[in-house]
């Protein structure tokens, strides 16, 4: 996506989806997480750049549109004008524990319950995608996994209600410079200061940090997700190139049902 100018690129899939949602007067929700559950990988910078590119209001992405609080996100969703991009930057401090995470889930449920026709573009950051409840993950249109500073992998997410599972499609690599465009620095400083205040306020109980067992579980889940995506891409490639390859043969080879393989092959 280059430098993430407001047009979001004429050919990249995220830009196309964004423009389609604008034309439909619909919301767009993006989850930004770290591939290895690491801090300092640039999730906040990426979220701000994406918000700055998507926001269509005169004021742009002000500090009032970026928060660590799910309650404040809900308020901003109803308060800010149509075309606003909003950020819930919960990954570094506020919602790294189960209690706070439930607040994020509740806030997003409320927002989705409003009908997703407010023309708002939501960007949620999290240490790992699997730390977000499954039903909330399914509400997101895009997952972005940050591999390292300035580089991430992007996936389009849909939900199969019959199979009760996510359908993901690799939308390629996303790259961005480390610096922020003019006008976003104040919002970044406000978020950083609030993170520090919350981390200092947690005392010795570790409320702002992820428990070791949760990290291990999330890493394992993230790896499984990556392995599944690689498998699915390989199945699609084999099926498209193999004249005598049937869905049943593929299903037998990988230990899946034929219907599941059919879902994988038809993902778009």
Secondary structure, 3 states (H helix, E strand, C coil): CCCCCCCCCCCCHHHHHHHHHHHHCCCEEEEEEECCCCCCCCHHHHHHHHHHHHCCCCCCCCHHHEECCHHHHHHHHHHCCCCCEEEEECCCCCCCCHHHHHHHHHHHHHHHHCCCCCCCEEEEEECCHHHCCHHHHHHCCEEEEEEECCEEEEEEEEEECCCCEEEEEEEEEEECCCCCCCCCHHHHHHHHHHHHHHHHHCCCCCCCCCCHHHHHHHHHHHHHHHHHHHHHHHHHHHHHHCCCCCHHHHHHHHCCCHHHHHHHHHCC
